[in-house]
Amino acid sequence: MPIWSEVLALSLVAYAMGLALGLLIWGRGGPPKE
């Protein structure tokens, strides 16, 4: 079972990092447009 907790923790960290990166890009250059 410890493997599942590791997977969950890694997915949460990856999601948080992706969210932070998206907010950083959004705040710096606005929403991505063509």
Summary of the structure (lengths in Angstrom):
residues: 34
radius of gyration: 14.1
end to end distance: 45.4
largest distance: 45.4
contacts: 56
relative contact order: 0.11
helix: 82%
strand: 0%
